[in-house]
Amino acid sequence: MDGGWAAVIAGASGAGGAALAAWATARAMIKQARLQANDRHEHWLREQRQEACLNLLAATDEVSDKLEPIIAAVITGPTVEDHAAWQEMNAAIRASSRTARRVSLLGPPALQQRAVDLHKAALSTVNVYRTPSESPSNLLVVRHAEAQEEWEAAEEAFRAIANQTIGCGALD
């Protein structure tokens, strides 16, 4: 009987060891799958943030491009094309707003705030020219310079936090 019991105990120990090894392997595989899923999500989120940030920079560049004919119209005097220029400007501002909201949905709080700040700074610069004036004045030039400076600072701050969030140099 002693030999029989030894065989039973050895068999039970072997089965228990195999079950324990299978359980440990299953736990390790589940943990690995979770880590891979988390890594894939983080990669996807980083790509989405990068795309949204680049789109916001492109949208605010478009606002800047659409502002040039409006500034020219203020300097040279109103023309028939002014209405079309403002329509294009308004479309560019709406696009900037949409992309800023997308960044806000994807980003951490600091990135969200900088995206909103950048859009608002672009809008402030545009709003300098929304009030009609008879001729360009020194006040208009000063208001434009202040708004432009605010816009440039907002873009610099946005780029810095975006690069920090996405990865160093992603938007340079």
C-alpha positions in Angstrom: 0.0 0.0 0.0 2.8 2.3 0.7 3.9 2.2 -2.9 0.3 2.7 -4.1 -0.1 5.7 -1.9 3.1 7.2 -3.1 2.0 6.8 -6.7 -1.4 8.5 -5.9 0.3 11.3 -4.1 2.9 11.7 -6.9 0.1 11.7 -9.5 -2.0 14.2 -7.5 1.0 16.4 -7.0 1.8 16.3 -10.7 -1.8 17.1 -11.6 -1.9 19.9 -9.1 1.3 21.3 -10.4 0.1 21.1 -14.0 -3.2 22.9 -13.0 -1.2 25.6 -11.2 1.0 26.1 -14.2 -2.0 26.3 -16.5 -3.6 28.8 -14.2 -0.5 30.9 -14.0 0.0 30.7 -17.8 -3.7 31.8 -18.3 -3.3 34.8 -16.0 -0.1 35.8 -17.7 -1.7 35.6 -21.1 -4.7 37.7 -19.9 -2.4 40.3 -18.4 -0.4 40.4 -21.7 -3.6 40.8 -23.7 -4.7 43.7 -21.5 -1.3 45.4 -21.8 -1.4 45.0 -25.6 -4.9 46.4 -25.8 -3.9 49.3 -23.6 -0.8 49.9 -25.8 -2.9 49.8 -29.0 -5.4 52.3 -27.5 -2.6 54.6 -26.3 -1.1 54.5 -29.8 -4.5 55.2 -31.4 -5.2 58.1 -29.1 -1.7 59.6 -29.7 -2.3 59.4 -33.5 -5.8 60.9 -33.1 -4.4 63.7 -31.0 -1.6 64.4 -33.5 -4.0 64.5 -36.4 -6.4 66.8 -34.5 -3.6 69.1 -33.5 -2.2 69.3 -37.0 -5.7 70.0 -38.3 -6.1 72.8 -35.8 -2.9 74.4 -36.8 -3.9 74.1 -40.5 -7.3 75.6 -39.7 -5.8 78.6 -38.0 -3.3 79.0 -40.9 -6.4 79.1 -43.1 -7.9 81.8 -41.0 -4.7 83.8 -41.4 -4.7 83.3 -45.1 -8.4 84.4 -45.4 -7.6 87.5 -43.3 -5.1 88.9 -45.8 -7.7 90.1 -48.4 -9.8 91.5 -45.6 -6.9 93.6 -44.3 -6.2 94.7 -47.8 -9.9 95.8 -48.2 -9.6 97.8 -45.0 -6.5 99.6 -46.2 -7.7 100.2 -49.8 -11.4 100.6 -49.2 -14.4 98.4 -49.5 -15.0 96.4 -52.7 -17.7 94.1 -54.0 -15.5 91.1 -53.1 -15.5 92.0 -49.4 -18.7 90.1 -48.8 -17.2 86.9 -50.3 -14.0 87.4 -48.4 -16.0 87.6 -45.1 -18.0 84.5 -46.1 -14.7 82.6 -46.6 -13.4 84.0 -43.3 -16.4 82.9 -41.4 -16.1 79.4 -42.9 -12.5 79.3 -41.9 -13.4 80.4 -38.3 -16.0 77.7 -38.1 -13.5 75.1 -39.3 -11.1 76.4 -36.6 -13.8 76.1 -34.0 -14.6 72.5 -35.0 -11.0 71.4 -34.9 -10.5 73.0 -31.5 -13.5 71.1 -30.2 -12.0 67.9 -31.6 -8.7 68.5 -29.8 -10.7 69.2 -26.7 -12.5 65.9 -26.9 -9.2 64.0 -27.3 -6.8 65.9 -25.2 -5.9 66.1 -21.5 -7.1 69.3 -19.8 -3.9 71.3 -20.6 -4.2 70.5 -24.3 -7.9 71.2 -24.3 -7.3 74.7 -22.9 -4.5 75.5 -25.2 -6.6 74.5 -28.2 -9.5 76.8 -27.1 -7.0 79.6 -26.4 -5.5 79.3 -29.9 -8.9 79.4 -31.6 -10.0 82.4 -29.5 -6.8 84.2 -30.3 -7.4 83.7 -34.0 -11.0 84.9 -33.6 -9.8 88.0 -31.7 -7.5 88.9 -34.5 -10.3 88.6 -37.0 -12.6 90.6 -34.8 -10.3 93.5 -35.0 -11.5 93.9 -38.6 -15.2 93.2 -38.0 -15.9 96.8 -37.0 -16.1 99.0 -40.0 -13.9 102.1 -40.1 -13.6 104.9 -42.6 -9.8 104.5 -42.9 -7.1 102.6 -41.3 -6.0 104.2 -38.1 -3.2 103.9 -35.7 -5.7 102.4 -33.2 -6.5 99.6 -35.7 -2.8 98.9 -36.3 -2.2 98.7 -32.6 -5.2 96.5 -32.0 -4.1 94.2 -34.8 -0.5 94.0 -33.5 -1.8 93.2 -30.0 -4.2 90.5 -31.3 -1.5 89.1 -33.6 0.9 88.9 -30.7 -1.7 87.1 -28.6 -2.3 84.7 -31.5 1.4 83.9 -31.9 1.8 83.3 -28.2 -1.3 81.0 -28.1 0.1 79.0 -31.0 3.5 78.7 -29.4 1.8 77.5 -26.1 -0.4 75.1 -28.0 2.6 73.6 -29.9 4.5 73.2 -26.7 1.8 71.3 -24.8 0.8 69.3 -27.9 4.4 68.2 -28.4 4.6 67.3 -24.7 1.3 65.4 -24.9 1.9 63.6 -28.2 5.7 63.2 -28.1 8.6 65.5 -28.4 8.8 67.3 -31.8 5.6 65.8 -33.2 4.3 69.2 -34.4 7.6 70.9 -35.3 
